[in-house]
Amino acid sequence: MKIGIVSAMDLEIQPLIDRLALVQKFEYLGRKFYVSNQGLHQFILLCSGQGKTNSSIFTQVLLEKFSPELVLNIGICGGISSNSSLSDIYLGKKYCHYDIRKKQSQLKFPYKLFYEADKDAIHSFSKHDPSLKIGTFGTGEGFVTTSEQRTSLINDFHVDCVDMESASIAQCCFLNKISFLSIRIVSDKANSQAANIGEMEQKKLMSKIFDLICLIYKIE
């Protein structure tokens, strides 16, 4: 299977790139794409940069240049629900743009409030580790830092986690009819400290996702 892996920040993907035996490296529009063959799978890895615009542009480039069958988005996220704890790993079951009005999402192209993950991809990860949580991801520009924001997101969208890219990547994959799954680890509780999580702590958390991917796809 040909699998694309997209992150927003270098620290969310570079250690995985370093683990893989690279076959080729390409550059498009200022971003590097790394190709690695591992057994039955070919991986194309890239760091898109943060935010909806970057993730949308470079996911589309990924799809057009490399034609993956599955796209995985990996990274950190903020935990919104009362069931979320620091270092929980979430598989996104569905994804929404929380900074767009519901009616706009539903009544304007592409007429979707939620974008759904690939069920087979969820199953392939969850069967290996029953501690993984499955939930709804909300995507918006900027950090969620107040209790009022968290309450609104839970009431309006039933969001479990927040990030700045997953719904944009999910929408891009939906339009291109490509399977998608986001795997994220909770690094903060979406409060006033959300923007102050150190890089070393983020790297430590991401190592758990790297280990999971290597386990699933038998990467040595």
Sequence and secondary structure as in RCSB ss.txt:
>XXXX:A:sequence
MKIGIVSAMDLEIQPLIDRLALVQKFEYLGRKFYVSNQGLHQFILLCSGQGKTNSSIFTQVLLEKFSPELVLNIG
ICGGISSNSSLSDIYLGKKYCHYDIRKKQSQLKFPYKLFYEADKDAIHSFSKHDPSLKIGTFGTGEGFVTTSEQR
TSLINDFHVDCVDMESASIAQCCFLNKISFLSIRIVSDKANSQAANIGEMEQKKLMSKIFDLICLIYKIE
>XXXX:A:secstr
 EEEEEESSGGGTHHHHHHS EEEEEEETTEEEEEEEETTEEEEEEE  SSHHHHHHHHHHHHHHH  SEEEEEE
EEEE STT  TT EEEEEEEEETTS HHHHHHSTT  S EE  HHHHHHHHTT TT EEEEEEE SS   SHHHH
HHHHHHH  SEEESSHHHHHHHHHHHT EEEEEEEEEE SSTTGGG  HHHHHHHHHHHHHHHHHHTT  
